[in-house]
Amino acid sequence: MGVRRFNLNAARAFVGRNVNLHLRDGSVLVNVYVADAKREMESGKPAIFYRSRSKRPSLKLLLRDVDWMEKVSPLL
């Protein structure tokens, strides 16, 4: 059985949604809005662009730092 990896195509499924980002170091970014998932222009590495509930500019997180994403339930 192979190890499943979180890739760019899986991240694109969460664009436009509120999620909890579970990072490889064990920390969690709670209830962030995924604005975009694409490759960076300068380095070509896949990244996730997210923001908190406020309308601040998007922050960048490299996809290699993300372990998995969990969709936040709108009913909670």
C-alpha angles and dihedrals in degrees: 000000000000129000112256114226129202106242139178094267091055090048092052089061089067097051110126094022137103111245144165109241112214109201128207093246090062099257124123130215103211125216102348126161114238105222099176144346116206145121118284115252098227103039104020093228117140114253141176119227112206141164137194123244092284119082095251121142115279120272122219128232123178113238092231088067093056118088097182144328128235121201113234115233112238090212095067 
